[in-house]
Amino acid sequence: MTDYHRAVDLAQLWHTIRAEATRDAGQFPLLSDFYRRNILQHENFGQALAYILAVKLSDGEAQIGQWHLLVLDLMADHPDIEMAALKDLSCQLQSNASVKDHYTPLLHFGGYQALQSYRLAHACWQQGDRPLASYMQGRVVTLYGVDIHPAAQVGAGIFIDHAVGIVVGETAVIEDDVTIFQCVTLGGTGKGSGDRHPKVRQGAFIGSGALILGNIEIGAGAKVGAGAIVVKSVAAHQTVIGSVAQAHSNKLDTQGNTA
């Protein structure tokens, strides 16, 4: 990611978040109810995360309570969701120099919220509740401009920066500790079935605007430069840059025939 790093005490993280929210609610009365609803009324990180996502996913204020219960149930049945969410948050706090507190990604970063919403949709997809999963996927596209198929497999400690325009296909795999910037596509090449999307291995870096297409592998620790078009596998710890596109002219000859 970057050379920036700060230590984060996960054992004290929720206490720190509450303390910061209490401080800022006092300093900014206009935001006091916002902090109360999203952080201060909750006993722990999981409850707060569930409420924040419920507000985003609900199709109206009257449904927030039902969505909150649904998200809490999903998180109880799939404890890996909260564990991954904590690792994703820790990753942001440790590596993102623009974050000055401990709650900003949780409350304000669309990429973080989109990723956690995907985790809920993935759980629904895996247990056969596909209408719910598809609804969540569509809601995330509308809210954040991020389209992660619920069947995709995404690890923990994922650093998504800016997030807008990210597309992750159905059979894609993203392992732990991967960094993805805006406008990245992990897409197919036109095949309608089978294993057809990229596999991004642990610790890889994908720069903004990169297009990675087909059932290929981006090796552990590999780096894909901004704007790169990748259609072949990249070895572990290798760096690739640039476009593979080539011009194909359809010039007409003097008789009007295509050259």
C-alpha positions in Angstrom: 0.0 0.0 0.0 2.0 3.0 1.3 5.0 3.7 3.5 2.6 5.2 6.1 1.9 3.0 9.1 0.4 3.6 12.5 -0.3 1.0 15.2 -3.9 0.0 16.0 -4.8 -1.7 19.2 -7.7 -3.9 18.2 -8.5 -4.8 21.8 -9.2 -1.1 22.6 -10.5 -0.1 19.1 -14.2 0.1 20.1 -13.4 2.0 23.3 -11.3 4.4 21.2 -14.1 4.9 18.6 -16.7 5.6 21.3 -14.4 8.1 23.0 -13.8 9.9 19.7 -17.5 10.0 18.9 -18.3 11.3 22.3 -15.7 14.1 21.9 -16.9 15.0 18.4 -20.6 14.9 19.3 -19.9 17.5 22.0 -17.8 19.7 19.7 -20.3 19.5 16.8 -23.9 19.5 18.1 -25.3 19.3 14.6 -23.8 15.9 14.3 -24.6 14.7 17.9 -27.6 12.7 16.9 -25.7 11.1 14.0 -23.0 9.9 16.4 -25.5 8.7 18.9 -27.5 6.6 16.4 -24.5 5.1 14.7 -22.0 4.6 17.5 -22.9 5.7 21.0 -26.2 3.8 21.4 -24.4 0.5 20.6 -22.6 -1.7 23.0 -20.0 -3.1 20.6 -18.5 -2.8 17.2 -20.7 -5.6 15.7 -23.9 -3.9 16.8 -22.8 -0.6 15.4 -21.7 -2.1 12.1 -25.0 -4.0 11.8 -27.0 -0.8 12.3 -24.9 1.3 9.9 -25.3 -1.3 7.2 -29.1 -1.7 8.0 -29.6 2.0 7.4 -27.8 1.7 4.0 -29.5 -1.5 2.9 -33.1 -0.7 4.0 -35.6 0.4 1.4 -37.1 3.0 3.7 -36.9 4.3 7.3 -39.7 2.0 8.5 -37.6 -1.1 7.5 -34.4 -0.2 9.4 -35.3 -2.1 12.5 -36.1 -5.3 10.5 -32.9 -4.9 8.5 -30.9 -4.4 11.7 -32.2 -7.7 13.1 -31.5 -9.5 9.8 -27.9 -8.2 9.7 -27.4 -9.1 13.4 -28.7 -12.6 12.7 -26.4 -13.0 9.7 -23.4 -11.9 11.7 -24.3 -14.2 14.6 -24.5 -17.2 12.1 -21.3 -16.1 10.3 -18.9 -14.7 12.9 -16.2 -14.4 10.1 -18.2 -11.4 8.8 -17.4 -9.3 11.9 -13.8 -10.6 12.1 -13.2 -9.7 8.5 -14.8 -6.3 9.0 -12.4 -5.6 11.9 -9.4 -6.6 9.8 -10.6 -4.4 6.9 -11.0 -1.4 9.3 -7.7 -2.1 10.9 -6.1 -2.1 7.5 -7.6 1.3 6.7 -6.5 2.8 10.0 -3.0 1.4 9.8 -2.3 2.3 6.2 -4.4 5.3 5.1 -2.7 8.5 6.0 -5.8 10.6 5.3 -7.7 9.0 8.2 -7.0 11.0 11.4 -9.4 9.2 13.8 -10.6 5.6 14.2 -14.2 5.8 13.0 -14.1 7.5 9.6 -14.0 4.4 7.5 -16.8 2.8 9.5 -19.0 5.9 9.1 -18.0 7.5 5.9 -16.0 5.4 3.5 -18.2 3.9 0.8 -15.6 1.3 -0.1 -15.5 0.0 3.4 -19.3 -0.1 3.7 -19.7 -1.7 0.2 -17.3 -4.4 1.2 -19.1 -5.2 4.4 -22.4 -5.2 2.6 -20.9 -7.7 0.1 -20.0 -9.9 3.0 -23.6 -10.0 4.1 -24.8 -10.7 0.5 -22.2 -13.5 0.2 -23.5 -15.2 3.4 -27.1 -15.0 2.0 -25.9 -16.4 -1.4 -24.1 -19.3 0.3 -27.1 -20.3 2.4 -29.5 -20.1 -0.6 -31.2 -16.8 0.1 -30.3 -15.5 -3.3 -33.1 -12.9 -3.7 -31.8 -11.2 -0.6 -28.2 -11.4 -1.9 -29.2 -9.9 -5.3 -31.1 -7.1 -3.6 -28.0 -6.3 -1.5 -25.8 -6.4 -4.5 -28.1 -4.0 -6.4 -28.4 -1.7 -3.4 -24.6 -1.4 -3.1 -24.3 -0.6 -6.8 -26.9 2.2 -6.4 -25.3 3.6 -3.2 -21.6 3.3 -3.9 -21.0 2.4 -7.6 -19.4 -0.9 -6.5 -20.5 -4.2 -8.0 -19.3 -7.3 -6.3 -21.1 -10.5 -7.2 -22.3 -12.2 -4.0 -20.7 -15.5 -5.1 -17.3 -14.0 -5.4 -14.8 -15.0 -2.7 -13.1 -12.1 -0.8 -10.7 -12.4 2.0 -10.0 -10.1 5.0 -7.7 -7.1 5.5 -8.8 -5.7 2.1 -7.9 -2.1 1.4 -10.3 -0.6 -1.0 -9.5 3.1 -1.7 -12.1 5.5 -3.2 -14.0 2.4 -4.4 -16.1 4.0 -7.2 -16.4 1.9 -10.3 -15.1 -1.4 -8.9 -16.5 -4.6 -10.5 -15.8 -8.1 -9.3 -17.2 -11.0 -11.2 -19.0 -14.1 -9.9 -16.1 -16.6 -9.9 -13.4 -14.1 -8.9 -11.2 -14.7 -5.8 -9.5 -12.0 -3.8 -7.3 -13.3 -1.0 -6.3 -11.6 2.2 -4.4 -8.3 2.4 -5.1 -7.1 -1.1 -5.2 -3.5 -2.1 -7.7 -2.3 -4.8 -8.1 1.2 -6.0 -11.0 2.8 -7.9 -12.3 1.8 -11.3 -10.8 -1.7 -11.2 -12.5 -4.6 -13.0 -12.0 -8.3 -12.2 -14.1 -9.4 -15.2 -14.6 -12.2 -17.7 -13.9 -12.5 -21.4 -17.4 -13.4 -22.6 -17.8 -16.9 -21.3 -21.2 -17.6 -19.9 -20.4 -20.3 -17.5 -17.6 -22.0 -15.6 -14.6 -20.5 -13.7 -14.1 -17.4 -15.8 -12.8 -14.6 -13.5 -9.4 -13.6 -12.0 -7.8 -15.0 -8.9 -6.0 -12.3 -6.9 -3.6 -13.8 -4.4 -2.5 -12.6 -1.0 -1.0 -9.1 -0.7 -1.4 -8.2 -4.3 -1.8 -4.5 -5.3 -4.2 -3.4 -8.1 -3.9 0.2 -9.3 -6.7 2.4 -10.3 -8.4 1.7 -13.6 -6.8 -1.7 -14.1 -8.8 -4.2 -16.1 -8.0 -7.9 -15.2 -9.9 -10.3 -17.5 -10.4 -14.0 -17.5 -9.6 -16.9 -15.3 -6.0 -15.8 -14.7 -3.9 -15.4 -11.6 -2.4 -12.3 -10.0 0.3 -13.8 -7.9 1.0 -13.1 -4.2 2.5 -9.7 -3.7 2.2 -8.8 -7.4 1.5 -5.2 -8.5 -0.7 -4.2 -11.4 -0.2 -0.6 -12.4 -2.9 2.0 -12.9 -4.7 1.6 -16.2 -3.1 -1.8 -17.1 -5.0 -4.3 -19.1 -4.1 -7.8 -17.9 -5.2 -10.9 -19.8 -2.4 -13.3 -18.8 -1.4 -14.5 -15.3 1.1 -12.4 -13.3 3.8 -14.2 -11.3 4.1 -13.6 -7.6 5.9 -10.4 -6.7 6.0 -9.3 -10.3 5.0 -5.8 -11.4 3.1 -5.2 -14.7 2.2 -1.9 -16.3 0.7 -0.6 -19.5 -2.0 -1.6 -22.0 -2.1 -4.7 -24.2 -4.5 -3.0 -26.6 -3.4 -2.8 -30.3 -4.8 -0.8 -33.1 -6.7 -2.8 -35.8 -7.3 -0.5 -38.8 -10.4 -0.9 -41.0 -9.1 1.4 -43.7 -10.8 1.2 -47.1 -8.7 0.8 -50.2 -9.3 2.8 -53.4 -12.0 0.3 -54.4 -13.9 0.7 -51.1 -12.8 -2.7 -49.8 -11.8 -3.2 -46.2 -8.0 -3.6 -45.9 
